[in-house]
Every structure is written in structure tokens, then in C-alpha cells.
């Protein structure tokens, strides 16, 4: 009976979620993934679908890990599936990246799945997450702290990075049904002894918490999965209401003028939002979380609270927050989000005309007769070549840097000059400064020159200095 129930559920899943003709199955060798492989084979053995099996050996359980790998390889051959495997030193990766073993294994697993699917042309990755996993994930999310999206636990169907779909056809099937199906079909599978241990967070929920909840409600897995479905429906409705509100918080970017600062913003700036409008909302934290979630920025409660507190400060203050692979600033009355970039750029010696790499920028030096300067348009710095001697040095701004902007008598600090141009706080750290060996500034490429090096009516040769984003 279990076989008919599960086959019906899985067939209904595939009808609701078309998975394409090139399927990659994530198979560990345990009961869940072995049953999934059997079901896919039963449903599609006479089809034209291309089916592959991906197995990861994490080398966490000694010889048992190698035995699992051999089992999955044999299973794949019996079903006529293509077999792919990868080996990882998971403990070393976890130490190197300061991650828990659970998180390290997840990163390695899904990173390889994406690479493999893209390389081999698989459209959809199938994983064997079941209804028990779904309920456990909800409890884990609640225990760790979660936004409303976390109440939806595991998605049955969605996109990984690089446009690869992930499908979970067993997500509405409970673990006892899977075990009954395996027994009914005489399926062998690997037993991970560590599942009975409570070292990892999920195992603690599974082995210690769930038994108590089942004493309160024997159907707790089914109940929690129904709750998850309601949360997903609720999230879908809230998404519609929030989208328009969040849009009103964003600051419309001015039409770019084509300069180097605009080019860097286009590359790194994700969004700008009004700090005042965000702070004035009754539920500031909620809308801040929604704004960042829409842009795929996960935050813990401490980070969210720090940014929300920063919104309360006056417009003259600036704050910087580093958020994994992103950075946020509060400046000029705005909350700005950037993708992270290298901000420890090493100086580059410029020995003469040519092309030089400088962090995310290309610095181009050209010499030209003054009489043909009309050929140059756009944002370039034009210097009197006879007033400039090599070598020059391209570096980032330093504390105390001063120069004489074109047409200005006296000097001005580079920091004040950039402030007057309303240059973003983080972008100041990567804008190039071309200076002589003694540190005196010649120009800020594609932005401004020092007045002492300007072209005059007596100039014969010009030096064209430009900066472009790579």
C-alpha cells in the first residue's frame, strides 16, 4: 500500500512541477535517496530522459564513507543511470572557513552540484528531502531565529544559482512511509550510524525534540507540514503587499553622467534607500529586513538591530556594516548596499604611456599632440606632458592628501574634494590617485587634475590619463 501512496504523490509532484528531460539525482545511499532513485527509475525507465546520479564522499565516517560511495555507484549501474562522484576533505574545509561541519558539508555539496549540472547540462537537481526534514527545518529555523520566509521551511521547487532548478519530490512523504516503501520493494540502502547520535543540530531536533512532540501530538510531522503550507500561502500574500511599499523606500538613482564614479556605482551599488523614510516607518525592522531579503541579503537579529539603530542618527554621521559578501553604509541620509570589492589595492608604478591594472580599474596613459585633442571626448584627464615626468605612481587616497583642483587657487584636501562631488564613502577607497614619487598629486584619473599640470596655449604635447572599470 505504501508503494502506491508514494508513487501517486511523486507522480503528482512531477505533473505539478515539470522537471525537464535531464535530471541529476543527489544520492547519499541512505533510505530516502535510495527510494527516490528507485521511484525515478520506476516512473521513467521507458522514457527518453537523461538521468544522472551525484554522490559526495565527505570522508567523515572512515571506511563507511567509501562503502556508501561503492553502493551508490552499483545502484546507478543497475538502474542505467550515469554516475558522478566527488571527494572532499570536509573537516579541513570547515577549519579553513571557520564553519560548522554541517554548514561546510552543505556548501561543498551544493557548490559541486551546481558545477556538475552546469558542466554536464543537467536541468534539474533532485534531492530526497522528506516531510520529516521539512518539519525539523521549521523547528531549527525557529530555534536559530528566522524571518517570515524561514517559516516556509524547505521549498519543494526553486532555483539554485546559475539558473539550475532544484526539485524535492518526497517533500510531502513522511519518513515512515519511505521506510515502508523500501521494505515492500526489498530495497537495500546504507545506514549512517551518526544519524542516531545527537552531535549535530538537526540530529538533536530529530532524536531529542521530536519524540517529546510526538507524545503531545502523534501526528506532529503532518501538523507541522500543514502549518508550513499555510505559512507559504501567507508569505505569498505578504509579498504582494510589501513589494509596493519597499519600492517607495528606494531612492531613484540620478541619470548617470558617464564618469568613473557612476561606472563604479553601476558595478557595485545594489540599491539606495531613504534612511528617513525607513526610520519613520512604524515597523522599521520589518521593512529593513524585507528590503534586504529582496536583494538576497540574509541578516541575523543583531545585524538587523545595528542597522536599524544607525538609521536613527543624523544625516551628517556615517556608518559601515559588513554583511558576508556585501557591505552597507548609512550616509547622506541614505542606506546604501554594495557588493563587496577589494579595498586593499596595491600601488602601481607608471613608467610611461601604456595600460595598467589597478584593482577593478584599467588606467590608460596616452601621449598626444595638443592640436589633436579634439579626438578625445568623455571623462579623461588631460595634462601638459612637458610638466609631467615618469615614473608616476597610481595609488588610493591617503590621509592628508591635498591638491589644487583645476581652476582653483590654493589647495584642497582630496577627501573634501570627493565629498563635494558626493562620492560614496566606500568608493573613495578604490578611486585612483596618480602622484609623483614625492607624493604630490598630479590628477585623479577621469575625475580631476591638479591645476599645475593643466594644458595651456604654450603646451605642445598632452598626456591623456583615463580610468575605466574592468
C-alpha positions in Angstrom: 0.0 0.0 0.0 2.9 2.4 0.8 4.2 1.9 -2.7 1.0 3.0 -4.3 0.7 6.0 -2.0 4.2 7.2 -2.6 4.2 6.6 -6.3 1.0 8.6 -6.5 2.4 11.5 -4.5 5.6 11.6 -6.6 3.8 11.3 -9.9 1.6 14.2 -8.8 4.7 16.3 -7.9 6.2 15.8 -11.3 2.9 16.8 -13.0 2.8 20.0 -10.9 6.5 20.8 -11.4 7.8 19.9 -14.9 11.5 19.0 -14.3 12.7 18.7 -17.8 14.5 15.8 -19.6 17.9 16.0 -17.9 17.7 15.0 -14.2 20.6 14.9 -11.7 19.7 12.9 -8.6 21.6 13.7 -5.3 22.0 10.2 -3.8 23.8 9.6 -0.5 22.9 5.9 -0.3 20.5 6.3 2.6 16.9 5.2 2.7 15.5 8.5 1.4 17.7 8.9 -1.6 17.7 5.2 -2.5 13.9 5.2 -2.5 14.0 8.4 -4.7 16.3 6.7 -7.2 14.0 3.7 -7.3 10.9 5.8 -7.8 12.5 7.8 -10.6 13.7 4.6 -12.3 10.2 3.1 -12.0 8.5 6.2 -13.4 10.9 7.0 -16.2 12.6 3.7 -17.2 10.9 3.8 -20.6 11.3 7.5 -21.2 13.9 9.5 -23.1 15.0 11.3 -20.0 18.7 11.5 -19.3 19.3 10.7 -15.6 22.5 11.0 -13.6 23.4 10.3 -10.0 25.6 12.6 -8.0 27.3 11.3 -4.8 29.5 13.2 -2.4 32.1 11.4 -0.3 32.7 13.8 2.7 35.2 11.4 4.3 33.7 11.9 7.7 33.0 8.3 8.6 36.1 6.4 7.6 35.6 3.3 5.6 31.8 3.6 5.8 32.1 6.7 3.6 33.9 4.7 0.9 31.4 1.8 1.2 28.5 4.3 0.7 30.2 5.5 -2.5 30.6 2.0 -3.8 27.0 1.2 -3.0 25.7 4.3 -4.9 27.9 3.5 -7.9 26.5 0.0 -8.1 22.9 1.3 -7.7 23.4 3.7 -10.5 24.7 1.0 -12.8 21.8 -1.3 -12.0 19.3 1.5 -13.0 21.3 2.5 -16.0 22.0 6.0 -14.6 25.1 8.0 -15.2 27.3 8.2 -12.1 29.3 11.1 -10.8 31.2 11.4 -7.6 33.3 14.0 -5.7 35.6 13.6 -2.7 36.1 16.4 -0.1 38.2 16.9 3.0 35.2 18.3 4.8 36.9 18.8 8.2 39.8 20.8 6.6 37.3 22.9 4.7 35.4 23.6 7.9 38.5 24.6 9.7 39.8 26.8 6.9 36.5 28.7 6.5 35.6 28.7 10.2 32.3 26.8 9.6 30.5 24.0 11.4 30.8 20.6 9.8 27.1 20.8 8.8 27.4 24.1 7.0 30.8 23.1 5.4 29.2 19.9 4.0 26.3 21.8 2.7 28.5 24.4 0.9 30.7 21.7 -0.6 27.7 19.6 -1.7 25.7 22.3 -3.4 28.7 24.0 -4.8 29.6 20.8 -6.6 26.1 20.0 -7.6 25.8 23.4 -9.4 29.2 23.0 -11.1 28.3 19.4 -12.2 24.9 20.3 -13.5 26.2 23.3 -15.5 29.1 21.3 -16.9 27.1 18.2 -17.9 23.9 20.0 -19.0 21.5 18.8 -16.3 18.4 20.9 -16.0 17.1 19.9 -12.6 18.7 18.6 -9.4 16.5 16.2 -7.4 17.1 15.9 -3.6 15.4 13.4 -1.3 14.2 15.8 1.5 11.1 14.5 3.1 8.2 15.7 5.3 10.2 14.9 8.5 13.1 17.0 7.2 10.7 19.8 6.4 9.3 19.8 10.0 12.8 19.6 11.5 13.9 22.6 9.4 11.0 24.7 10.7 12.0 24.0 14.3 15.6 24.6 13.5 14.8 28.0 11.9 12.6 29.0 14.9 15.4 28.0 17.3 18.1 29.9 15.5 15.9 32.9 14.7 14.1 33.4 11.4 12.2 35.9 9.3 8.9 35.1 7.8 10.5 33.3 4.9 12.1 30.8 7.3 8.6 29.7 8.4 8.2 28.2 4.9 11.0 25.8 5.7 12.1 23.8 2.6 10.9 24.8 -0.9 9.6 21.9 -3.0 10.8 23.5 -6.2 13.0 26.5 -6.9 16.2 27.9 -8.4 19.8 27.4 -7.3 22.5 29.8 -8.5 23.3 29.7 -12.3 19.6 29.1 -13.2 19.6 25.4 -12.1 16.3 24.1 -10.7 16.1 22.0 -7.5 13.2 19.7 -7.0 12.2 17.7 -3.9 9.6 15.1 -4.9 9.5 13.4 -1.5 8.8 16.6 0.5 5.2 15.6 1.3 6.2 12.0 2.1 6.9 11.1 5.8 9.9 9.0 6.8 7.9 6.1 8.0 6.3 5.8 4.5 9.7 5.8 2.9 10.9 3.1 5.1 7.8 1.0 4.4 8.3 1.5 0.7 11.9 0.3 0.9 10.8 -2.8 2.8 7.9 -3.5 0.5 10.2 -3.3 -2.6 13.1 -5.2 -0.9 15.4 -2.2 -1.4 18.8 -2.2 0.3 20.3 1.1 1.5 23.2 2.4 3.6 22.7 3.2 7.3 24.6 6.3 8.6 25.3 5.4 12.2 25.9 9.1 13.0 22.1 9.7 12.5 21.4 8.1 15.8 24.0 10.4 17.5 23.0 13.9 18.6 26.2 15.7 17.8 24.7 17.9 15.0 21.9 20.4 15.4 19.4 18.6 13.1 20.1 15.3 14.9 19.3 16.9 18.2 15.9 18.0 16.9 15.3 14.6 15.3 16.4 12.4 18.2 15.7 14.5 21.3 13.0 17.1 20.5 10.7 15.2 18.1 10.0 12.2 20.4 8.6 14.6 23.0 6.5 16.5 20.5 5.1 13.2 19.2 4.0 12.4 22.8 1.9 15.6 22.7 0.7 15.1 19.1 1.4 11.7 17.4 0.8 13.4 14.0 3.1 16.3 14.7 5.0 15.8 11.4 1.8 16.1 9.4 0.6 19.0 11.6 3.9 21.0 11.2 3.8 20.4 7.4 0.3 21.8 7.2 1.5 24.8 9.2 4.4 25.2 6.7 1.9 25.2 3.8 -0.1 27.9 5.5 3.0 30.0 6.2 3.9 29.7 2.5 0.5 30.9 1.4 0.7 33.8 3.9 4.2 34.7 2.6 2.9 34.8 -0.9 0.1 37.3 0.1 2.5 39.4 2.2 5.0 39.5 -0.7 2.4 41.2 -2.9 1.7 43.9 -0.2 5.3 44.5 0.7 6.6 44.9 -2.9 5.0 48.3 -3.5 5.9 49.6 0.0 9.6 48.7 -0.4 9.6 50.3 -3.8 8.5 53.6 -2.2 11.5 53.4 0.2 14.1 53.3 -2.6 15.9 56.4 -3.9 15.7 56.8 -7.6 19.2 57.0 -9.0 20.0 60.1 -10.9 20.7 59.7 -14.6 24.4 58.7 -14.8 26.8 61.3 -16.2 29.2 58.7 -17.5 32.1 59.4 -15.1 34.3 56.9 -13.2 32.1 57.3 -10.1 29.0 56.4 -12.0 30.8 53.4 -13.5 31.8 52.1 -10.1 28.3 52.6 -8.8 26.9 50.7 -11.7 29.3 47.8 -10.9 29.0 47.7 -7.1 25.9 49.7 -5.8 22.9 47.4 -5.3 20.4 49.9 -4.0 19.9 53.2 -2.3 17.0 53.7 0.2 15.9 56.8 2.2 17.1 56.5 5.8 14.4 59.0 6.9 11.6 57.1 5.2 12.8 53.8 6.6 13.2 55.2 10.1 9.7 56.8 10.0 8.0 53.5 9.4 6.3 52.1 12.4 7.8 48.7 11.7 11.3 49.8 10.7 12.9 46.4 11.4 10.4 44.6 9.3 10.7 46.7 6.2 14.5 46.8 6.6 14.6 43.0 6.6 12.2 42.9 3.6 14.4 45.3 1.7 17.5 43.3 2.3 15.7 39.9 1.7 14.5 41.0 -1.7 18.2 41.6 -2.6 19.1 38.2 -1.1 21.0 39.5 1.9 20.4 37.2 5.0 20.7 39.0 8.3 20.8 37.9 11.9 18.9 39.8 14.5 22.0 41.6 15.8 22.9 42.9 12.4 19.4 44.0 11.7 19.2 45.9 15.0 22.5 47.6 14.4 21.5 48.9 11.0 18.0 49.9 12.3 19.8 51.9 15.2 22.0 53.5 12.6 19.0 54.9 10.7 18.1 57.0 13.8 21.3 59.0 13.6 21.5 62.5 11.9 22.3 62.9 8.3 25.9 64.1 9.0 27.0 60.8 10.5 28.2 57.7 8.5 28.1 54.1 9.4 29.5 51.0 7.6 28.3 47.4 8.1 29.9 44.3 6.5 27.4 41.6 5.7 29.0 38.5 4.3 29.6 39.2 0.6 28.1 42.7 0.9 28.6 46.0 2.7 26.0 48.6 3.7 26.6 52.2 4.6 24.4 54.9 6.0 25.5 58.2 4.5 23.9 61.4 3.2 20.6 60.4 4.6 20.6 57.1 2.7 21.0 53.4 3.3 23.2 52.0 0.5 24.0 48.4 -0.2 27.1 47.4 -2.2 28.6 44.1 -3.4 32.0 43.8 -1.7 35.1 44.7 -3.6 38.8 44.7 -3.0 39.7 47.7 -0.9 43.3 46.9 -0.2 44.6 47.9 -3.7 48.4 47.9 -4.1 50.1 50.9 -5.7 51.1 50.6 -9.3 54.2 52.2 -10.9 53.6 54.0 -14.1 56.7 54.1 -16.2 55.3 55.7 -19.3 52.3 55.6 -21.7 50.5 52.3 -21.6 47.8 50.3 -19.9 47.9 49.4 -16.2 45.7 47.3 -14.0 44.7 48.9 -10.7 42.2 46.8 -8.6 38.9 46.8 -10.5 40.1 49.5 -12.9 42.2 49.9 -16.0 44.4 53.0 -16.1 45.3 54.1 -19.6 48.1 56.6 -20.3 48.4 58.1 -23.8 50.5 60.9 -25.3 49.0 63.2 -27.9 49.7 66.4 -29.8 47.7 69.2 -28.3 46.5 70.1 -31.7 44.5 66.8 -32.0 42.9 66.8 -28.5 39.5 67.1 -30.1 39.7 63.4 -30.8 39.3 62.8 -27.0 35.9 63.0 -25.6 34.3 61.8 -22.3 35.8 61.7 -18.9 39.6 61.8 -19.3 42.3 63.8 -17.5 44.4 66.0 -19.9 47.8 67.1 -18.6 50.7 69.0 -20.1 53.1 66.2 -21.0 56.2 68.5 -20.6 55.2 69.2 -17.0 55.0 65.5 -16.1 58.0 63.2 -15.6 57.9 59.5 -15.1 57.8 57.3 -13.1 54.4 58.2 -11.6 52.5 56.1 -9.1 48.9 55.1 -9.1 47.5 54.5 -5.6 44.4 55.1 -3.4 43.8 58.2 -1.4 45.8 58.7 1.8 45.1 60.7 4.9 46.3 64.2 4.4 46.3 64.1 0.6 45.9 67.6 -0.9 46.0 69.0 -4.4 44.9 72.1 -6.4 41.8 71.2 -8.4 41.7 72.7 -11.9 40.9 76.4 -11.9 41.2 76.7 -8.1 43.8 78.9 -6.3 45.3 77.3 -3.3 44.8 73.7 -2.3 42.1 71.4 -1.1 42.1 68.0 0.6 41.3 65.1 -1.7 38.7 64.0 0.9 36.9 67.3 0.8 37.0 67.4 -2.9 35.4 63.9 -3.1 32.8 65.0 -0.6 32.0 68.0 -2.7 31.4 65.6 -5.6 29.2 63.4 -3.3 31.4 60.4 -3.9 30.2 57.3 -2.0 32.0 56.5 1.2 33.2 53.1 0.1 34.1 54.1 -3.4 36.6 56.6 -2.0 38.7 53.6 -1.0 39.2 52.4 -4.6 39.3 55.6 -6.7 42.8 56.1 -8.2 45.2 58.9 -7.4 48.1 59.5 -9.7 51.0 61.1 -7.9 54.8 61.8 -8.2 57.3 59.9 -6.2 57.3 62.6 -3.5 53.6 62.1 -3.0 52.4 65.3 -4.7 49.2 64.6 -6.7 49.1 65.0 -10.5 45.5 64.0 -11.1 42.6 61.9 -10.0 42.1 60.0 -13.3 38.9 60.7 -15.2 37.8 62.9 -12.4 40.1 66.0 -11.9 43.6 67.2 -12.5 45.9 69.4 -10.4 45.9 72.9 -11.8 49.7 73.0 -12.1 49.6 70.4 -14.8 46.9 71.9 -17.0 47.3 72.4 -20.7 47.9 76.0 -21.8 48.3 77.8 -25.1 52.0 77.1 -24.8 51.6 73.4 -24.4 52.7 71.1 -27.3 52.2 67.6 -26.0 49.3 66.3 -23.9 49.2 63.3 -21.6 45.7 61.7 -21.5 45.0 59.8 -18.4 41.8 57.8 -18.0 40.3 55.2 -15.6 37.8 52.6 -16.7 36.0 49.9 -14.8 37.2 46.4 -16.0 
